[in-house]
């Protein structure tokens, strides 16, 4: 049930959370952006609403010499950081590179934008894309394996893979390594030294934004969980992140769980149906990504106050709503697909040029948007119904940060295109 006294104090809580956030986790963003990536840090460490500081899975200290901003982006990153198998490798070619893309079903807006930009960026660097493949269903693991093998048979110089099932892809990237073909794993990381994974730290993204929401409701209450596609990596990372945040919150209960499949219309319908049979509502909502604005619309359609919604992969519309309602406790993330895809192309070409990646995992910490910085990212012309992905200029990995990941950073492209 939505607590009337809670809504009155939420704006104060959100402001306090955001003010302290800039002092802690800064993800992988430049210091100049003053990004408050630990917006829940107004809660004392170890209390509900705080962000657990779990560190990186780096038993060999491979990140020790990296900058603090880069290392902060590995908090709660579950996959072990290993030395890259491509650290001392260089292509025999210096130009005329070929590439294959084995992507994912472009049902989610983020994936569609990312894959289109990756293709464009490779072509802009005069890379011939000999295959651009993707299954029609994000759960079609056998189909994607077949597509990877098809791409491998074409013997491209490099393969860009967005794996549907990381475990199933481990053997595939080992085969590519044996053939002398590096693989850039995009969006979803692979636990293998044979792939260079360039990913958002989705575990941390879910953990930080969930902590912010939990702090905003005072550490007690009820939560509706809106899932994406069961079993696929983004859903699993989401579940892991919110579970870690909830470990500190014994007085918070997940009272409902519906599936939105990362598709706003499906999410809105599922939440409307839930609220029809649960008229007491909930105190907050966790959602796996890209569905925040549609969940807001579902509450409005049901004639209920909009509770704090974890806005992973935020939209322009939901950000505009938060900006127009400064007392609304807002915790979203901008996960810009275009800079990420450009960086993937840049990193792939640096590998081919012999720059030598130091590690197998290149992680970007989340850029959290809240009431403290919402005015810096929202265009007043945006409509609250606009489902376009929220992007923020200058918050993705900088050229200097990308250079940290290479033994010979002077080789290959010095900036993303």
N, C-alpha and C positions, 0 to 999 in steps of 0.2 A: 504494500500500500504506500502511496506517495505521502510522505510526512509533511504537513503544511508548514511547520516551523523550519523545516530543512530548506525549503525553497528560498526563504527570506535570507538565509545566511550563506547561500551558495556563492553569490558574487564575491563576498568578502573572502571566502575560502579560496576561490579560484585566483583572486588577485594575489593573495599571500603565497600560494603555491608557485605562481609564475615568477614572482619577484625573486624567490630564492633559487629557482631552477637554473638560472644562468651561472650559478656558482658551482654547479656540479657537472654531470655528464654533458659533454658538448658534442657527442657523436663524432662524425668525421667532417664537420663543417668548419669553415674558416673562423678564427676567433673574431674577426671583424663583424660577423653577422650577429654576434651576441645572442646566439640561439639558446633558449632555455630548454635544453633537452631533458632535464630532470625536473619537470614541473611539479612533481609530487613531493619534492624534498622538504616542504614545510612540515611534513610529518617527520617526527624524529626517526632516525635510523632504527629499523626493526619494528616500527609500528605500522599499523594499517594505513595505507596511503603513501608509504615511502617506497622507493625503488630499491629492491635488493641489489647489493653490490656483489656480484658473483664472479666478475672478472672474465678473462679470456681462457679458453681451453688451450693453453700454450705451455705444455710441460717442458719444452726445450728452450724456452725463453727467446723464441725467434722474433718476437715483437719488442724486445727490450729496448732497442735503439730507435724505435719509431717515435714520432711525436705524440704528445699527450692526447691531442685531439683524435688522432687515428686510433690509438690504443683504446680510448674510451668507447669507440664504436663496437668493440668486441665484448662488452659486458653481456653475459648470459648467452654468448654465441656458443652453441653446443658442440660444433664440429671442431676436432683437433686441428690446430694450425701446424702444418708440416712443411718441411723444405720442399720446394717445387722440383719435380723431376725435369723441368725445363730450364733450370737455373743456369746451365752452361751450354745451352743449345742455341743454334742459329740456323736459319734456313739457308740452303745453298743458293737460293735466288735473292736478288735484290730488287726486283720489280716483276710486274706481270703476275701478281699473286691471285690465287683462286680461293674461294671460300664456299662452304655449304652451311646453310642455316636449317636446323631441325628444331622447330619451335613448338608452340602449344596452340590449342584451339583458341582463337581470338575472341571468345565470348566476353571476357572481362575487358573493359575499356583500357585498363593499364597495359594488358598484354598486347592488345591490338595496336596501340600507339607505339609501344616499345619495339615490336617486331617490324613495323613499318619504318621506324627511324633507323633501326639497325641496318636494314637493307639499303636505305638511302645513304647512310654514312659510309658503308662499304663502297658503294658505287662512287661516292664523292672522292674516295681515296684511290680510285681506279682499280678496285678489286673486282674481279669477275666472279659473280655469284653463280655457281654452276648448279645449285639446287636450293630451293626455298620451300621447305616441306613442313607440314603441321597436321596432326590428326584433327578430326572434326569434333572429337570428344576428349576433354582433358583427362579422363580416366582410361583412355585407350592406350594402355602401356604396350601391349603387343604390337599395335600399329606404329607407335613411335619407335620401338626397337627396329622394326622392319625398315622404317624410313632412315634411321641412323645407319643401318647396314647398307642401304642404297646409297646414302651420301658417302660412306666410307669407300664404297666400290669405285666411286668417281675419282678418288685420290686427290682431293683438294689439298691445298696447302694448310688450311685450318678449318675447323668446324666450330660453329656456335650452336650450343645445345641448351634448350630450356627443358630439363628433364621432368617427365611426368611422375616418375618413380625413381628417386635417387639410388636406391639399392640395385635396381635393375640396370642402372646406367654405369655402375662401377666396372663391370667387365667390358662394357663398350668402350669406355675411355682408355682402358688398359690395351685393348686391341688397337685403338687409334695410336697410342704411344708406340706400340711395337711397329706400327707402319710409319712412324716418324711424323705423325700428324697431331699437333697440339689441339686441345679442345678448351674453349672458353665456355664454362657453364654459367648461363645467365639466369637471373631471378632466383633460381633454386641452387643452393650449394651442393657440391658432391664431396664426400669423404674419401678423397683420393689424391695422392700426389701427382697423378697423371693429368688432372684437369686443373685449370686456373679458374676458380669460382669468383665471380664478381656479383655480389648480392647485397641487398639491403639486409640489415640485421633484423629480421622480422620478429624473432623472439623478443628482442629488446623493445622493438616498436610496440608490440602487444603489451609487454610488461609495464612500460612507462605510461602509456595512455590509460591502461587499466588502473594503475596506481593513482593517477590523477583523478579519475572518476571515483574511485573508492574513497579518496580523501575528501572529495567534494560532497559525498553523502554522509560524511561524518564517521565512516568506518563501520556502519551497520545498515542493514536494509536488505532489499530484494533486488535481484538482477535477472533480466531476460537476456539470454544468449542467442544471437542470430549467427548461425554458422554459414560457411561458404559451401564448398563441395567436399563431402566427407572423404577423408583418406588422402587427399592430395597435399603436397608439402605446405602451401600457404595456410591451409586449415590447421595442419599439425603444429606449425610454428605459433599460430594464434592461440591454440589450446595450451601450448607449453607456456607462453608468456603470461596469459591471464591466470593460469594455475599458480605460477610463481608469485604473482601479486596477491592472489587470494590466500596463500599460505600464511600471510600476516594478518588476515581478516577473518577471525572465527565468527564474527557476528554478521557476516554477509552470506547470503544464500542465493545460489542459482535456482530460481523457482520455475523457470521455463526455458525451453530450448526449441528453436525452430530453424528451418533451413531457408536461406535466401539465395544460395548458389552463386554468390558474388554478383547477382543481377538485381538492380534496384526494383524493377517491377515485381519480381518474385518475392523479394524481401518485404515490400510494402504489403502485398497480399497476405503473406504468412503472419506478419505482425498484426494486421487488422483482424485476422481470424483468431489469433491468440487473445487479443484484447476483448473480442466479442464474448469469449467464454471466461475471461478473467477481468471483470469490470473494475476490480480494485487497483489494477495497474501495477507498476513496479517503480522502484526508486531509481533505477539506472538500467542502461542497456550496454552490453558488450556486443560488438559486431566484427566479423572477420575481415572486412575490407570493402570499400567502395559503395556501401549500402546506407551510410549514415543519413543522407538527406531523405531517402525513401522511408526509412524508419521514422524520422521526424514527421513526415507526411502522414504516416499510418496513425500516429498518436493524435495528430490534428484531425484526421478523418474520423477518429473514434470520439472526438470531443474531449480529449484528455490533455492535461498539461504535458509538455515535452520534457521528459527527464534527461539528465546528463547521458549523452550517447558517446561512447568511445568511437571517435571518427577516424579510424585507420583508413589510409588512402582517401583523404578528404576530398570533397567536391567544392567547387567554387560556390555552389548554392548553399551548402551547409556552413561554409566559412562566412558567407554574406549574412546568413541568419544569425550567427554568433556575433558578428560585428554590429548588427542592428539591435541586439539584445545584450548589452554589456553586463547584465547581472546573470546571464546564462553561463553556467560553468562548462567551459569548452576545452576539450583535449583531442586534437586531431593531429594528423601527420601529413606532410607534403612529401610524396614519394615520386619525384619527377621522372617520368619514363623517358623523356627525350634526352636529358643529360646522361642518364644511366646508359642508354643505348649508344650514345656517342662515345662514352667512355669505354664501353665494351669493344667497339671497333678500334679505338685508339690502343687499348691494351693488347688486343690481338695482333695488331701490326707491330707493336713494340716487341712482342714475343718473337715474331717472325724475323725482326731485324737483329735479334740477338741481345736485346736489353737484359734478358735474364731475370725472370721473376724470382724473388727471394722466397716467397711462400705460396702455398696453394689456395689460400683463402684471402680475398680482398673484400673486406666488409665495410659497409657504409652505415654509420649510426643514424637513427631516425632524426628528422627535423620535426620537432613538436611545435604545433601552432596552438596558442591558448589566448586568453583574454589579454595577456601582457603584450603580445606581439601581433595580434590579429589585425590591428590597424595598419601595420606595415606591409601586409600581404594581400589585403582585400581591395579590389577596385570598386569604388562606389557604384559603378554602372552594372555590377553583377546582379543577376536575378537570383532570388532565394530558391528558385526551382531549377537552376542550372546544374546539371549533373556532370559537367566537365571536370576532369581531374584537377585538383588544386596543385599548381606548380609555383615554386618560389625561385627566382633567379639567384644564382650564386651560392646555393647551399649544398650542392652535390660536391663530390670529391674534386678538389682543385688540381691544377696541373702539378703543383709542388707536392701535394699529397700523393698523387699517382706516382710521381717520381720516386717516392720513398720505397715503393714496392719492388724496385728494380736494382740490380747490381750495376747495370750500365745505363742509367736513365737518359743519357744523351743520345742513345740510339732510338730510332723510330720516331713517330709523331710526338711533338712536344705539347700538343694541345688537341682537344677533341673537336671533331668536325661533324 
